[in-house]
């Protein structure tokens, strides 16, 4: 089922290999950083920055909920934010100056 989910903000799952002891997920490579690490590395987040990230996250969660799927471990350590989103935040700041 997870292989069929397509959302621009979600890393794609291509294949799953299973053995008695392991499950190996073959996923799309995404360059990014978890939200917690990014927040620790950067100071001065604005409400607008948070709005961009939360809007993207809520869109992904909504897509899952539409398929009756829940995520039971949403926290800053498990959420990867792509550099694309951070670049959008920087562009928005530049436009507003």
C-alpha positions in Angstrom: 0.0 0.0 0.0 2.8 2.5 0.9 4.3 2.0 -2.6 1.1 3.4 -4.1 1.1 6.6 -2.1 2.3 9.5 -4.2 2.6 13.0 -2.7 5.2 15.7 -3.7 6.2 16.0 -0.1 6.7 12.3 0.6 9.8 10.2 0.0 8.8 7.5 -2.5 9.0 3.8 -1.4 10.0 1.7 -4.4 10.4 -1.8 -3.0 10.3 -3.9 0.2 12.4 -6.9 0.8 11.6 -9.1 3.8 13.3 -11.9 5.6 12.6 -13.6 8.9 14.7 -11.0 10.7 14.7 -7.9 8.6 12.6 -5.6 6.4 14.6 -3.6 3.9 13.0 -0.5 2.3 14.3 0.8 -1.0 13.4 4.5 -1.0 14.0 7.6 -2.9 17.1 9.5 -1.9 16.2 12.8 -0.3 18.7 15.4 0.7 17.5 17.1 3.8 17.7 17.2 7.6 15.3 16.3 10.4 13.4 19.3 11.8 14.9 19.1 15.2 18.5 19.3 13.9 17.6 22.1 11.6 15.9 24.0 14.5 19.0 23.5 16.7 21.4 24.7 13.9 19.4 27.8 13.0 18.3 30.6 15.1 15.6 33.1 14.3 12.7 31.0 12.9 9.8 33.3 12.2 6.1 32.5 12.2 6.2 32.5 8.4 9.0 29.9 8.4 6.9 27.6 10.7 3.8 28.1 8.5 5.6 26.9 5.4 6.8 23.7 7.2 3.5 23.0 8.9 1.5 23.6 5.7 3.6 21.0 3.9 3.4 18.6 6.8 -0.4 18.9 7.2 -0.8 18.2 3.4 1.1 15.0 3.8 -0.7 13.9 6.9 -4.1 14.7 5.2 -3.1 12.5 2.2 -2.4 9.6 4.6 -5.6 10.1 6.5 -7.6 10.1 3.3 -6.3 6.5 2.8 -7.1 5.7 6.5 -3.4 5.5 7.4 -2.1 7.1 10.6 1.5 7.8 11.7 2.1 7.0 15.3 5.5 8.6 15.8 5.3 12.2 14.5 8.1 14.1 16.2 10.9 16.5 15.1 13.4 13.6 15.0 11.4 11.6 12.5 10.4 14.4 10.1 12.8 15.1 7.3 12.6 18.5 5.8 14.1 18.8 2.4 16.5 21.6 1.5 13.9 22.6 -1.1 11.6 23.8 1.6 14.4 25.7 3.4 15.3 27.3 0.1 11.7 28.4 -0.3 11.8 30.0 3.1 15.0 31.9 2.2 13.4 33.1 -1.1 10.3 34.3 0.8 12.5 36.3 3.2 14.4 37.8 0.3 11.2 38.8 -1.5 9.8 40.5 1.6 12.9 42.7 2.1 
